[in-house]
Amino acid sequence: MLMKILRRGLLQVLGLVLAAFPSIAFAEAAVPASKLDTGDTAWILVSTALVMLMTPGLALFYAGMVRRKNVLGTLMHSFIAIALISVHWILVGYSLSFGPDVKGIIGDLSWAGLQGVGLAPNPDYAPTVPHLAFMIYQMMFAVITPALISGAFAERMKFSAYLVFALAWTTVVYDPVAHWVWGTGGWMKQLGVLDFAGGIVVHATSGFSALAAALYIGRRKGFLHEHMPPHDLPLTVLGAGLLWFGWFGFNAGSALASGELATMAFVTTHSAAVSATLTWTFLEWAHRGKPTMFGAATGAIAGLATITPAAGFVSPMAALLIGVAAALLCYTALNAKTKLGYDDSLDAFGVHGVGGTLGTIMAGVFASIAINAAGANGLLFGNPGQLAVQAGAVLLVAVYSFIVTMALFKVLDLLMGVRVTRDEETEGLDISQHGESGYTT
């Protein structure tokens, strides 16, 4: 009897989701190729600034979670990525990711140094904004992705090795995957894989690379034996707020126009974030006896990461359910970390790897062409094949990212070493790697 009631209730909830937007087409109307629109251009430039702000926000979010002696070293991982990856993107990264296709695998070097990337729109990517605007918008996605990985090896990786790793990883993981999924001619794009704003390209790549990095570099000294609480939770909450704010540019900006689709992605982004925050808070309250600020902030980021691939393909009601699922699964993943014994210091895998994977699969369940005619219907709208496409794509990218990251760490370890010495780790990365301290008292 109980199972029948639960089944009936689930069917009613799914019915609400299916009926939420049954016949309204939210996709942007077709526009003539290469017709510049100042409103769209303004939105993309603002969104670019919002996404850029996410990386300093990530720096604060991560820095508050480490010990006092490592706050500057942790901030530096994100801050330096803004400069390092931006230069890479201008020189070769954009061309490899979005340049003319080479057998569906990678872009060629026709646009290296931004040659041929000018103020006229490119109809293949963003037909109503300057090509340069699309380029720099995508740059900010490339910037934050290796910074996300740094959460896995916080407090114990050599800064010199991090610089080489971030540059090499962006070249051999991020750039090809971005082309597969988003580049004109990319093989996953040709298969119809849905990834609105980076569930595969950003979160799956960084999350599973973070897992590989944490496993390779090993645990922090004293992990599971010494108490290692966050040294400044208000800093982490400030970072979470900046990330949440910037995520509207991340997701709604991915509509590449200021219109109905951007509005829908904006609303679904917030819907998933708030439902994940509430679910995480009450789940933790029931599990541990008290709701924590740290848990609420982590729940919000989990919801945001999970909705990212689906934001422009699903309804607000579906986004609420995706946020609930994000909190449940990511909370479980974070709690399993200590039982499994690996030290993903700042939960890069548990939030971004797990969340990005879940969101990509959920896009295959809840996507609807009534929301975005340029997308596809998912399982609940009569297309179970889309779910298989989504699951297969994210699994392949997860395996690729994990293996390549392991190989990069092995090579870098042989060439220059990746981990600081025990004495340097005890002293802290602020002093041992940067010769300065975040606090004078």
Secondary structure, DSSP 4 states (H G I P E B T S, - for coil): -HHHHHHHHHHHHHHHHHHHSSS---SPPP--TT---HHHHHHHHHHHHHHHHHHHHHHHHHHTTS-GGGHHHHHHHHHHHHHHHHHHIIIIIHHHHHSSEETTTEE-STTGGGTT--SS-BTTTBTTS-HHHHHHHHHHHHHHHHHHHGGGSTTTB-HHHHHHHHHHHIIIIIHHHHHHHHSTT-HHHHHT---SSSIIIIIIHHHHHHHHHHHHH-PPTTTTTS----S-HHHHHHHHHHHHHHHHHHHHGGGSSSSHHHHHHHHHHHHHHHHHHHHHHHHHHHHHSS--HHHHHHHHHHHHHHHTTTTTTS-HHHHHHHHHHHHHHHHHHHHHHHHHT---TT-HIIIIIHHHHHHHHHHHHH--TTT-TTS---GGGT-HHHHHHHHHHHHHHHHHHHHHHHHHHHHHHHHT-SB--HHHHHH-HHHHHHS--S---
